[in-house]
Amino acid sequence: MHTGDEVQQKAVLLPVWDKKEPDFLILEKLKPILPPDKNPWRVVPDDKHVQVHKLAGTRDCLVSVYPDAIAMGSPYGRNRKGLGWFAVIIAATAGLLFLWNAIDIAFFSEEVDVFGLAFCLVFSIIFSLIGAWFFNFSVRMPSDWPIIFNRAKRTISFVRPTRPKFFRFWEFTNSGVCTYPWDEVKVRSYKLLVSNAGKSFHDSYWMVLLWGMKDEHGRNVVKDCVPIGYEGYFEDERLFQVWEHIRRYMEEGGPPIQPGERLRKPANNRKPAEFPPEVIAAAGGPALSEAEVERLAGIEAGVQ
């Protein structure tokens, strides 16, 4: 039995599509997110005045509120890095064992085994690099990669996810910031089958924003895309509450946050990826404080 509240939360106003992509012929840009030949599960109308859900809500996806914009989180922001620490410990232990064997061969053996010494040193370095990569992944990477919806400029800006470099372990890949028109964005949800550690499977849903362009042959192709919100578990209906909140904010002067809601807490107590000064300036200046956002949501100070 579903309660009345659950029924309302699932009251998406879009039918299931689950057939060929209606606008783009080539979807290779989707490869980093999902299989490019995957059918959209639901397709949001291009007319952004069309309501997509009976309810609007941020559903723990709102990262920041700016004077003229809101920043929503991505599905990557919900991925915790606990397993990364396990890998750090394993790699560090292996690296130390190989290093100790190298020291033993070099200084405590009656006859130095050059091949064995080189073997131990090489694998000590390899496991050290692996440990450094997982340390960067678990500790130094941003907690989230937000998407800024600028109501004043009618644009969408996002930071591409970074990843640690392996050999230059102190550096990260250059993520870059992209800004595209709000009026040209197309929105899809996609249904995927996800493994539960190989023991079973469940349906998972992603919401993706896409922008198109004409290629050299005049075909409509995906110019760029970015996932938004969170990974829906068994259903995508509530994901469209998030899009309805964004749609109302951008098109109807809706509030930046719904009554009683709060900002998304960063995973592992790390900061989200930062935007360059020009993007922040276009959003009207620095983000509001958490206390200011809670006042907008009608939450009294000190209330948990």
C-alpha positions in Angstrom: 0.0 0.0 0.0 1.3 3.4 -0.9 0.5 6.4 1.4 -1.0 9.5 -0.1 2.3 11.3 0.4 4.2 8.5 -1.6 1.6 8.8 -4.4 2.1 12.5 -4.6 5.9 12.2 -4.6 5.7 9.8 -7.5 3.1 11.9 -9.4 5.3 12.5 -12.5 3.4 14.1 -15.4 5.5 12.5 -18.1 4.8 9.1 -19.8 7.4 6.5 -20.1 9.2 6.9 -23.5 11.5 3.9 -23.7 12.1 4.1 -27.5 14.6 5.6 -29.9 16.1 9.0 -29.0 13.9 11.6 -30.7 16.4 14.4 -31.3 20.0 13.1 -31.6 21.3 10.7 -34.1 24.8 10.3 -32.5 25.1 9.9 -28.8 28.8 9.2 -28.4 29.2 12.0 -25.8 27.1 9.9 -23.4 29.7 7.2 -23.2 31.3 8.5 -19.9 27.8 8.4 -18.3 25.8 5.5 -19.8 25.7 3.4 -23.0 25.1 5.7 -26.0 22.6 3.3 -27.6 20.4 3.3 -24.5 16.8 4.5 -25.0 15.6 7.4 -22.9 13.2 6.2 -20.3 11.4 9.6 -20.1 11.8 12.7 -22.3 11.1 16.2 -21.0 9.3 18.5 -23.5 11.3 21.3 -25.0 8.7 23.8 -23.9 10.0 24.7 -20.4 6.6 26.0 -19.4 5.2 22.5 -19.2 4.9 21.1 -15.7 6.7 17.7 -15.3 5.7 16.8 -11.8 2.9 17.7 -9.4 5.5 18.5 -6.7 8.7 20.5 -6.7 11.6 19.6 -4.4 15.4 19.5 -4.2 15.5 16.1 -2.6 18.9 16.7 -1.0 20.4 17.8 -4.3 20.7 21.6 -3.7 24.4 22.4 -3.0 24.4 26.2 -3.0 22.1 29.3 -3.4 23.5 32.4 -5.0 21.8 35.8 -5.4 20.9 35.0 -9.0 21.4 31.2 -9.3 21.1 27.8 -7.6 23.7 25.0 -7.8 22.4 21.4 -7.9 24.6 18.4 -7.1 25.4 15.5 -9.3 25.0 11.7 -8.8 28.8 11.6 -8.2 28.3 13.6 -5.1 26.5 10.7 -3.4 29.4 8.2 -4.1 31.2 7.8 -0.8 34.9 6.8 -0.9 35.1 4.3 1.9 36.5 1.5 -0.3 39.2 3.9 -1.4 40.7 3.8 2.1 40.8 0.0 2.0 42.7 0.2 -1.2 45.1 2.7 0.2 45.9 0.4 3.1 46.4 -2.6 0.9 48.6 -0.8 -1.6 50.6 0.9 1.1 51.2 -2.4 2.9 52.3 -4.1 -0.3 54.6 -1.3 -1.2 56.2 -1.4 2.3 56.7 -5.2 2.1 58.4 -4.9 -1.3 60.5 -2.0 0.0 61.5 -4.0 3.1 62.5 -7.0 0.8 64.6 -4.6 -1.3 66.4 -3.3 1.8 66.9 -6.8 3.0 68.5 -7.8 -0.3 70.6 -4.7 -0.5 72.0 -4.5 3.0 71.5 -7.8 4.8 72.1 -10.5 2.2 75.5 -12.1 1.8 75.2 -11.8 -2.0 73.1 -9.1 -3.7 70.5 -10.5 -6.1 70.3 -7.6 -8.6 67.2 -9.0 -10.3 65.4 -9.5 -7.1 66.4 -6.0 -5.8 65.2 -4.4 -9.1 62.0 -6.4 -8.9 61.2 -5.4 -5.4 62.0 -1.7 -6.0 59.8 -1.6 -9.1 56.8 -3.1 -7.4 57.4 -1.0 -4.3 57.1 2.1 -6.6 54.1 0.7 -8.4 52.1 0.0 -5.2 53.1 3.4 -3.8 51.7 5.1 -6.9 48.5 3.0 -6.6 48.2 3.9 -2.9 48.7 7.6 -3.8 46.1 7.4 -6.5 43.5 6.0 -4.1 44.5 8.4 -1.4 43.8 11.3 -3.8 40.6 9.7 -4.9 39.4 9.2 -1.2 40.8 12.4 0.4 41.6 15.2 -2.1 38.9 14.9 -4.7 35.9 17.3 -4.4 32.8 16.0 -2.7 30.6 17.0 -5.6 30.6 18.5 -9.1 27.7 21.0 -9.0 25.6 22.4 -11.9 24.7 26.1 -11.6 21.4 27.3 -13.0 21.7 31.1 -13.5 18.3 32.7 -13.6 19.6 36.2 -14.5 21.8 35.0 -17.4 19.5 32.0 -18.3 22.5 29.7 -18.5 23.7 26.4 -17.1 27.3 26.0 -15.9 28.9 22.8 -14.7 32.3 21.5 -13.7 33.5 18.3 -15.3 34.6 15.6 -12.8 38.3 15.4 -12.2 40.4 12.3 -11.5 43.8 11.9 -10.0 46.8 11.4 -12.3 48.8 8.1 -11.8 52.4 9.0 -12.4 52.1 12.8 -11.6 50.3 11.8 -8.4 50.3 15.3 -7.0 48.1 16.6 -9.9 44.6 16.1 -11.1 43.1 16.1 -14.7 42.0 19.5 -15.8 38.2 19.5 -15.4 37.2 22.8 -17.0 33.9 24.6 -16.7 31.2 24.6 -19.4 28.4 27.1 -19.8 25.4 26.5 -22.1 22.0 28.2 -22.8 19.1 27.2 -20.5 16.7 27.5 -23.5 18.6 24.9 -25.5 18.9 22.1 -22.8 17.1 18.8 -23.3 16.4 16.5 -20.4 16.2 12.8 -20.3 16.0 10.0 -17.7 17.6 6.7 -18.4 17.0 3.3 -16.9 20.0 1.0 -16.2 20.4 -2.4 -14.8 23.0 -2.3 -12.0 24.7 -5.2 -10.3 24.6 -5.6 -6.5 28.1 -6.9 -6.0 27.4 -9.6 -8.6 24.7 -11.3 -6.4 21.6 -9.6 -7.8 20.5 -6.7 -10.0 18.3 -3.7 -9.6 17.0 -0.9 -11.8 18.8 2.4 -11.5 17.9 5.7 -13.1 19.9 8.8 -14.1 18.7 12.2 -15.2 20.9 13.8 -17.9 21.0 17.2 -19.4 22.0 17.4 -23.1 22.9 20.0 -25.7 22.9 19.4 -29.4 24.7 20.7 -32.5 24.9 20.0 -36.2 27.9 17.9 -37.3 29.7 18.3 -40.7 27.0 16.1 -42.3 24.2 18.2 -41.0 23.1 15.6 -38.4 21.9 16.4 -34.9 24.5 15.1 -32.5 25.1 15.6 -28.8 27.5 18.5 -28.2 27.7 18.0 -24.4 25.9 16.4 -21.5 26.0 16.2 -17.7 24.1 14.0 -15.2 22.3 15.8 -12.4 20.8 15.1 -9.0 21.3 11.5 -7.7 21.0 8.0 -8.9 17.3 6.9 -8.6 16.9 3.5 -7.0 14.1 1.5 -8.7 12.3 4.6 -9.9 12.8 8.0 -11.5 9.6 9.7 -10.6 11.2 11.6 -7.7 14.0 12.7 -9.9 11.5 14.8 -11.8 10.6 16.6 -8.6 14.1 18.0 -8.8 13.7 19.1 -12.4 10.3 20.6 -11.6 12.0 22.7 -8.8 14.6 23.9 -11.3 12.0 24.6 -14.0 9.9 26.7 -11.7 12.9 28.6 -10.4 14.1 29.4 -13.9 10.8 30.0 -15.7 8.3 31.0 -13.0 10.3 32.9 -10.4 10.0 30.0 -8.0 11.9 29.9 -4.7 15.6 28.7 -4.7 14.7 26.2 -2.0 11.4 24.6 -0.9 10.0 25.2 2.6 11.6 22.9 5.2 14.4 21.7 2.9 18.2 22.0 3.6 21.4 22.0 1.5 23.0 18.8 0.6 25.7 17.8 3.1 29.0 17.1 1.4 30.2 13.4 1.4 33.3 12.8 3.6 33.3 16.4 4.8 35.0 17.7 1.6 34.1 20.8 -0.4 32.4 20.6 -3.8 34.4 21.5 -6.9 34.8 25.3 -7.2 33.7 27.5 -10.0 36.0 30.3 -11.4 35.4 33.9 -10.3 33.6 34.9 -13.5 30.9 32.2 -13.0 30.4 33.2 -9.4 30.2 36.9 -10.4 27.6 36.1 -13.1 25.5 34.3 -10.4 25.3 37.6 -8.4 28.3 37.0 -6.1 29.3 34.5 -3.4 26.8 31.8 -2.3 24.5 32.5 0.6 25.5 31.0 4.0 23.8 27.9 5.2 22.0 29.9 7.8 20.7 32.3 5.2 19.5 29.4 3.0 17.7 27.9 6.0 15.9 31.2 6.7 14.7 31.1 3.0 13.4 27.6 3.7 11.6 28.8 6.8 13.8 26.8 9.2 14.4 28.3 12.6 18.0 28.6 13.8 19.1 25.6 15.8 16.4 23.3 14.5 17.7 19.9 13.2 
